Amino acid sequence: MAVYGVILLTTLYCAYTDLKNYLIYNKVTVPVFIGGIIYHTVLGNGFLFSIKGTIIGIFILILAAITKKIGEGDGKLLVAIGSWLGWLPTFLVLIIAMMLAAVWTLFIHLKKILNRKIPFGVCIFGGVILLGVVILSL
């Protein structure tokens, strides 16, 4: 549960900064990423568990850099999430976040709000919350 708490607080802060400034800061994501690797290597599910989750985030970070569809901070946040939660929860957070972004985009288009960027960090936070609700309900 503490692992989820770290990610919940991290994504909450990143959602705030992304909503406010359209930025997710390295000074947040990098220490959280390193903390996840250290935690799982020493106390958690092992180094490989953390690395597998990190790989999902790195893949998204590379796609972000190539396509410019989401910001690189969003990819770095997913790297940090992956280092703590592992590959499957990170993948699920990404899928949920993409669905939330799609709904948000649809709303923007229906309301004819032009030139509005979606702070994807908010969607990632929503994905973490919804994943937590599902996990807690099992």
C-alpha positions as MATLAB code, in Angstrom:
seq = 'MAVYGVILLTTLYCAYTDLKNYLIYNKVTVPVFIGGIIYHTVLGNGFLFSIKGTIIGIFILILAAITKKIGEGDGKLLVAIGSWLGWLPTFLVLIIAMMLAAVWTLFIHLKKILNRKIPFGVCIFGGVILLGVVILSL';
ca = [
       0.000    0.000    0.000;
       2.910    2.374    0.712;
       4.179    1.813   -2.833;
       0.824    2.923   -4.222;
       0.894    5.929   -1.871;
       4.232    7.092   -3.294;
       2.827    6.937   -6.821;
      -0.480    8.536   -5.831;
       1.259   11.538   -4.243;
       3.742   11.831   -7.092;
       1.075   11.782   -9.788;
      -1.103   14.205   -7.801;
       1.734   16.733   -7.692;
       2.581   16.155  -11.357;
      -1.086   16.555  -12.341;
      -1.096   19.896  -10.530;
       2.050   21.192  -12.239;
       0.917   19.866  -15.617;
      -2.490   21.505  -15.272;
      -0.962   24.763  -14.076;
       2.152   25.024  -16.295;
       1.915   22.138  -18.782;
       5.126   20.786  -17.216;
       6.112   17.685  -15.296;
       9.447   18.308  -13.646;
      12.513   16.056  -13.746;
      13.239   17.073  -10.143;
      10.132   15.044   -9.256;
      10.235   12.130  -11.692;
      13.938   11.269  -11.527;
      14.166   10.830   -7.718;
      10.909    8.844   -7.710;
      12.276    6.607  -10.481;
      15.550    6.027   -8.595;
      13.621    5.439   -5.373;
      11.532    2.750   -7.067;
      14.604    0.919   -8.330;
      16.264    1.075   -4.905;
      13.112    0.075   -3.041;
      12.424   -3.001   -5.148;
      16.073   -4.029   -5.229;
      16.419   -3.896   -1.445;
      12.938   -4.489    0.009;
      10.455   -5.141   -2.735;
       9.913   -7.534   -5.609;
      13.453   -7.327   -6.958;
      15.467   -5.353   -9.447;
      13.977   -7.115  -12.504;
      10.433   -6.321  -11.377;
      11.308   -2.631  -11.292;
      13.204   -2.695  -14.584;
      10.313   -4.384  -16.428;
       8.020   -1.582  -15.307;
      10.603    1.000  -16.256;
      10.835   -0.420  -19.790;
       7.131    0.316  -20.392;
       7.719    3.919  -19.346;
      10.850    4.224  -21.480;
       8.936    2.944  -24.499;
       6.318    5.662  -23.949;
       9.050    8.265  -23.402;
      10.623    7.336  -26.755;
       7.225    7.547  -28.467;
       6.652   10.938  -26.829;
       9.980   12.224  -28.124;
       9.335   10.928  -31.647;
       5.669   11.821  -32.106;
       5.340   14.892  -29.863;
       1.787   13.683  -29.065;
       2.469   13.745  -25.337;
       5.195   15.552  -23.488;
       8.457   13.968  -22.467;
       7.562   14.702  -18.839;
       4.567   12.391  -19.218;
       6.888    9.640  -20.416;
       9.293   10.268  -17.532;
       6.381   10.090  -15.106;
       5.431    6.697  -16.563;
       9.059    5.574  -16.140;
       8.834    6.527  -12.455;
       5.482    4.769  -12.079;
       6.908    1.674  -13.744;
       9.862    1.525  -11.377;
       7.448    1.310   -8.437;
       4.414   -0.576   -9.758;
       5.916   -2.921  -12.351;
       4.975   -3.412  -15.974;
       1.309   -4.503  -15.827;
      -0.049   -1.753  -13.539;
       1.973    0.822  -15.496;
       0.519   -0.440  -18.756;
      -2.987   -0.323  -17.244;
      -2.432    3.228  -15.973;
      -1.384    4.210  -19.505;
      -4.469    2.599  -21.092;
      -6.812    4.253  -18.577;
      -5.038    7.605  -19.041;
      -5.431    7.365  -22.822;
      -9.157    6.649  -22.417;
      -9.525    9.635  -20.078;
      -7.647   11.829  -22.570;
      -9.945   10.627  -25.367;
     -13.041   11.579  -23.356;
     -11.474   14.941  -22.485;
     -10.668   15.548  -26.170;
     -14.217   14.673  -27.178;
     -15.561   17.109  -24.592;
     -13.268   19.869  -25.871;
     -14.434   19.298  -29.448;
     -18.114   19.155  -28.474;
     -17.793   22.427  -26.572;
     -15.820   23.898  -29.508;
     -12.952   24.933  -27.259;
     -10.129   25.667  -29.663;
      -6.384   25.480  -29.146;
      -6.693   23.648  -25.852;
      -3.899   21.275  -24.934;
      -4.687   18.393  -22.640;
      -2.298   18.086  -19.681;
      -1.784   14.313  -19.936;
      -0.312   14.236  -16.430;
      -3.846   14.827  -15.143;
      -5.007   11.785  -17.120;
      -2.130    9.713  -15.707;
      -3.213   10.745  -12.201;
      -6.764    9.698  -13.085;
      -5.404    6.376  -14.301;
      -3.573    5.833  -11.012;
      -6.723    6.642   -9.034;
      -8.950    4.363  -11.130;
      -6.405    1.552  -10.979;
      -6.305    1.946   -7.196;
     -10.096    1.770   -6.997;
     -10.086   -1.442   -9.034;
      -7.304   -2.994   -6.937;
      -9.004   -2.055   -3.676;
     -12.313   -3.507   -4.860;
     -10.780   -6.936   -5.566;
];
